[in-house]
Amino acid sequence: MTRRVYWFEDLTPGTVLEFGHYDVTAEGIIDFGRQFDPQPFHVDPEVARSSLFGGLCASGWHTASMMMKLWVENYLAPESSLGSPGVDELRWHRPVFPGDRLSCRITILESTPSRSRPFMGSVRQKCEVYKQNGELAMSLVGIGLFRKRDAATA
């Protein structure tokens, strides 16, 4: 499978990219929860039934990690992605349950060429993570650093 490489020049304000599918499993939720967020509704299906969520649900940090996997597989190519200085905004809108299928929509908000590093630029982007029924599960606004296409061939 050939993956698309997104260079700085491809990521202009208003560009929308949609991709992915990540199938959420109970085993994945429990494994992540046990290791990183051992709250009962993330690790114990019986206790989770009487929780606010009504059943086992993914940690918000697990949802962010599943989003990141989709990004790496579909958006962040090693040829062009140079990392990130951070996230400005992160929201969990709906819980994620076993059996959910997640996908991503990225909207480019701003793209700014670097003045001190002419081979790259920064891209401010909004990412929305959706469940199979169209419900918004998570959103974030963050900044990515991308190599310019010309710099890759120089």
C-alpha positions in Angstrom: 0.0 0.0 0.0 1.4 3.4 -1.0 0.9 6.1 1.5 0.4 9.7 0.6 3.0 12.2 1.8 1.7 15.5 2.9 4.2 18.3 2.5 3.9 21.8 4.1 2.7 23.1 0.7 -0.2 20.6 0.6 -1.6 21.8 4.0 -3.2 25.1 3.1 -5.9 26.7 5.3 -9.3 25.2 4.6 -7.9 21.8 3.4 -9.9 18.9 4.9 -8.6 15.4 5.1 -10.6 12.4 6.2 -9.2 9.0 6.9 -9.0 5.9 8.9 -10.8 3.3 10.7 -9.8 2.0 14.1 -11.9 -0.7 15.6 -12.1 -0.4 19.4 -12.0 -3.7 21.4 -12.8 -4.4 25.0 -9.4 -6.1 25.3 -7.6 -2.9 24.0 -9.6 -0.7 26.4 -8.8 -2.9 29.4 -5.1 -3.3 28.5 -4.6 0.5 28.0 -6.6 1.2 31.2 -4.6 -1.2 33.3 -1.4 0.3 32.1 -2.2 4.0 32.0 -5.6 4.9 33.4 -6.8 2.2 35.9 -10.1 3.8 36.8 -12.8 1.1 37.2 -14.9 2.0 34.2 -11.8 1.5 32.0 -10.7 -1.9 33.5 -13.7 -3.7 35.0 -16.7 -4.4 32.8 -18.9 -5.3 35.8 -18.2 -2.2 37.8 -18.4 -0.1 34.6 -22.0 -1.2 34.1 -23.0 0.8 37.2 -20.9 3.8 36.3 -22.0 7.1 34.7 -21.0 5.6 31.3 -23.1 2.5 31.7 -20.4 0.2 30.5 -16.7 -0.3 29.8 -15.3 2.8 28.0 -12.0 3.9 26.7 -9.9 6.3 28.6 -9.8 9.7 26.9 -6.0 9.2 26.6 -6.6 5.9 24.9 -8.9 7.7 22.4 -6.1 10.2 21.8 -3.6 7.3 21.3 -6.0 5.6 18.8 -6.2 9.0 17.0 -2.4 9.2 16.9 -2.2 5.8 15.3 -4.6 6.9 12.6 -2.5 10.0 12.1 0.8 8.1 11.8 -0.7 5.6 9.3 -2.5 8.1 7.2 -1.2 11.7 7.7 2.3 11.9 9.2 4.9 10.5 6.8 8.5 10.2 7.9 9.6 12.1 4.8 7.7 15.3 5.8 6.6 15.2 9.4 9.0 16.9 11.8 7.1 16.6 15.1 4.9 19.0 17.1 5.4 21.7 19.7 2.1 20.8 21.3 -1.7 20.8 21.5 -3.6 24.0 22.3 -7.0 22.4 22.9 -8.3 18.9 23.6 -11.9 17.9 24.3 -13.6 14.5 24.8 -17.2 14.9 23.6 -18.5 11.3 23.9 -17.3 8.1 25.4 -15.8 5.5 23.2 -17.0 1.9 23.8 -16.0 -1.6 22.6 -17.3 -2.1 19.1 -16.9 1.6 18.1 -15.1 2.3 14.9 -13.1 5.6 14.9 -12.1 7.8 12.0 -10.5 11.2 11.7 -11.2 14.5 10.0 -8.4 17.1 9.9 -9.1 20.7 8.9 -6.1 22.9 8.3 -6.6 26.3 10.1 -3.3 28.0 9.5 0.0 27.3 7.8 3.1 29.5 8.4 6.5 29.2 6.8 9.3 29.3 9.3 11.4 32.4 9.1 14.4 30.8 10.8 14.2 27.4 9.2 13.3 27.9 5.5 13.0 24.1 4.9 9.9 23.9 7.0 6.7 25.4 8.3 4.1 25.0 11.0 0.6 23.9 10.5 -2.2 24.6 13.0 -4.9 22.0 12.5 -8.2 20.9 14.1 -8.7 17.1 14.3 -12.1 15.6 15.0 -12.4 11.9 15.9 -15.8 10.4 14.9 -17.6 7.2 15.9 -19.2 5.1 13.2 -22.6 6.7 13.9 -21.3 10.2 13.2 -21.0 11.2 16.8 -18.0 13.4 17.6 -15.9 11.6 20.2 -12.9 13.8 20.5 -11.4 17.0 19.1 -8.1 18.8 19.4 -6.4 21.8 17.9 -2.6 21.4 17.6 0.4 22.4 15.7 2.5 20.2 13.4 5.8 20.9 11.8 6.2 19.8 8.2 9.0 19.8 5.8 8.6 21.7 2.5 8.5 19.7 -0.7 11.5 21.6 -2.2 13.6 20.9 0.9 13.1 17.2 0.5 14.6 17.2 -3.1 17.4 19.7 -2.3 
